[in-house]
Structure formats: C-alpha cells, structure tokens
Amino acid sequence: MIPRLAPGAALTATGVVAVVRGTRADRLADVLDTLASAGVRCLEITLNTPGALDGLRAARHRLPPEVELGAGTVRTAAEASAAVAAGATFLVAPDTSAEVAAAARDLGVAYYPGALTPGEVARAWDLGASAVKVFPAGTLGPRYLRALAEPFRDIPLLPTGGIGPDTAADYIAAGAIAVGSGGSLIGDALDGGPPAALADRAGRLLAAVAAAR
C-alpha cells in the first residue's frame, strides 16, 4: 500500500480551505492576512496567481505557524518542489498525477488531487492522496457528493468549486471532511474590494461549516 499523510490539522479542525486565485499580486498579502485574522487556518494560493511563490514565502514568515499554507494548481513535480521550498505544507491539484503524488510523498507534504468520477476518486486514493478534492463540485452539487461518499466512506472528500457561505453546510452534511471555497469567498477582494466584506464572508463560511458538523 502506498503511504499517505493525513490531512492537515487546520483543515480538519476548521473544515475550510480558502482558495486564493487572482490575476494580480499587489493585494495578495492583504487578502491572506484578512482571511487568517477572520479565523481561516488553511490557505491555498494557486500557482497561476501572479507572484504566488513570493506571496507564499512572505506569508510563511508573516503568519503564525498554526495557519497552514499550501499551493494550488500544482501539476508537475517541479512545481511541487518549488512550492514546498517556498513554504507550502500541502499541495492541491485540479487533476490526479502520479508524478505529483510521488513528489508530495518525497517532500513529506499532504496532497489533495482533483477527481470527479468514482474511478478518478479511487485512483487518487490509490496514489496516496491525503484527501480527494472533488472538483468541480458545484457542477453536480451536494446530492452527487452524497452518492459518491456512500461507496467511499474510507476516503476523505474535499469538494471544491462553486461553494460559498450559503452552500457549504450542504456539502458537509453530504459527507465532506471539509470544503474548498474560492470565488464565492474571495469575491472582489483581490481587485480592491473591502477587507471587511471578505472577513464577513469568511466568518459566515466558518460558522456554516461548524454548525453542519
């Protein structure tokens, strides 16, 4: 059996990973700091965000150690290595790659690969996933996740894509270990939107997940 690392403590404790993806770097630090101050303890910076690695490195020096920082949209072993060197303690991908799975094991970090169908979920788990990112979850909704969770009760499922404060509880009730929230949570914060509004969305998301567990 391929060894696997357990999901991160902050992810399992709060049930939320914030997916930070944008087209500019100048607001990245402010957004990460606002999310952390609001209680989000698991922050994913996607590698297709400008300045992602620099932002990850700076955040690791700036934020307290209980905040887990990870890299998203990791599709190659080279990207995995660069992300961990910058301070990532978990790797997230939109797909399942044997190359990235092996790199995550070698680097000693949690790995959350993307999958949608039963066959993809099984393959991701067999490759050593810490939890399987069901993506894009919002396309099929909580009923699909519940149906998927039934035969895979031993596999932690992390639905991501189209999930926000108003829908997160439904996914937790359907069997998710946690939810990933991107656009519905971040909103316009990376484009200059008010930090207070981001903090409010984060608080509502955390409260919804906590109430559903």
N, C-alpha and C positions, 0 to 999 in steps of 0.2 A: 504494500500500500504506500502511495506517495505521501510523505509527511506534509502537514499543513500547520500554519499558525492560526490561532484563534482570532476572531475579530477583535479589534482594539477595544480597550476598556471604556474609553469615552463613547464609542459608538454604541456599545451595548447598554451603557448606563443611561444615555440620553435618548437613544433611538433616532437620532437625526445626524445626517451628514449634509453640510451646506456645499453645494456645487457652485464654485465661483468661476464663471466663464465670461470673458468680455473681449472687446476689440481695442482696448487701450489700457495702459499700465498706470496712469497717474493717480487713479482712485483706488487701486488695489489694496494698499496698506490700510486706508481708511475703512474700506468695506470689511476687511478681515478683522480689524480691531473692533468695529461696531458689533459684528457677529459674536466675537469672543466675549465682549462686555455684556451682551444680551443673554449669554449662557450657552451658546453653541460651542461644543467642545470638540467637534470633529469637522475640520475644514479641508475641502478638496479644491485645489487650484488646477484647472485644466491646462495642459501644456500648450494648447493652441491659443491661450491668452497671452498677448504681448507681455514680455518681462516676467513670465511665470516663474522661472527658476530663480531669478534675482528676488522676486517677491517672496517666494518660499523661503529662501535663505535668510532674508531680512526678518521675516515673520518668526522664524525659529529662534532668532536671537532676541526678538522683542516680546513675544507672547510667553506666558507661563508654560511650564512643561506638561501640565495636565491637558493642555489643548493639543489634540492630535492633528498634525498637518500631513496632508497627502497630496499626491499628484494624480490628475485625471487625464483621460485620453492618452494613456500610455500604450503604445502599440509595438514597440521594439525593445530589445534588451538594452540597447544603448540609451534609450530614453529612460528606462527603469534605473539604470546605473546613475545617470545624471541627476535624476530626481532624488534618489536616496543620498547622493553626495551633497545635495542642496538642503537636506534635512527632512525629506519625506519619510514617514514611518508606515505608510500604506500606499498601495498603487491601485488605481481604478482604470478600467478599460471599457470601451464600448463593445468589445468582442472578446473572444477567448483565444489566446495564443499560447501554444506550448512553449514558445521561446520566452515570452514574458513570464509565464508561470514558473519556468525554471530559474529565470533571473531573480524573481521575487524570493524563491526559496534560498538561492545562493546568497542573496543580500539580507536575508533574515527579516523581511517585512511582510505584512499582511497583503493579500492580493484579492481584489474584488473584480473578477472578469464579468463582462456583459454576456447575457444569454436571454433568449425569449421562449424558445420551444422546449418541450421536455427533453429532447435529445441533446440540445445545447446545454441545458442545465446539468444533465448527467455528465456530459463531457467536461464541463468547467469544474465540477466537483472531483471528478476522477483525476484531473490535472493538479489538484491540490489547492483549490480556492479556499480562502478563509470564510467567505460568504459569496453567494452568487448574486450579482447585480441583474435584476430582471429589468430589461430595457428594450424598447421604450414602454414602460408600464402603463402610462396614461392612455396609450392607444387602445388597450384591451380592458383596462380598468380592474377594480378590486375583485370582481367576480372571477376573472381569469386567474388572478393571483391565488385566490382561494382554491380553485380547481387544480392549479399547479402545485400548491403546497400539500395537498392531500397525499399524493404518492411519494412526495419528497420531504417527509416530516423530519428527517435527519439532516436536512440541508438548510442552513440559514439563508433566507431570501431577503434581498435588499432592493425593493422596487425603486426605480428612478425614472424620471421623465414625466413632466406634466403633473407633478404632485406638489401641493402647496398647503397652507394652513387649513383650508376648507375641506381638503380631501384626505389628508394624511391619516386621520383616525381610521378611515375605512380600510386602508391597507394594513394597518397594524391589526385591526380586528380580523382581517382575512388571513393572517398568519405571518406577516413580515416581521423580521427581527428589528428592522429599522427602515427609515425611508431616506432617500436622497432627494433633495429639493434644490433646483437651480433657478430658472427664470421666474417661477412663481414666488420664490423667496427673495431673490436679489432685486428683481424689478428693475428700476432705473438707477439704482444706487451707483453702479459703475460709470454712469453717464452724468453724474452730478445730482442725482436725486437725494432728498434729505435723509441724513443718517437716522433721524428719529423714526421715520416711516419704516426703514429697514429693521430697526430694533423692535418696532411694534410687530412686524410680520414674523420676526424670529421668535419673539415671546409667544405669539399665538400658535406658531407651529410646535414649539416645545410643549406648550400646555396641552394642545390637542393630542399629541403623541402620548404624553404622560397619562392623560385621562383614559386613553384607549387600552393601556397595557394592563 
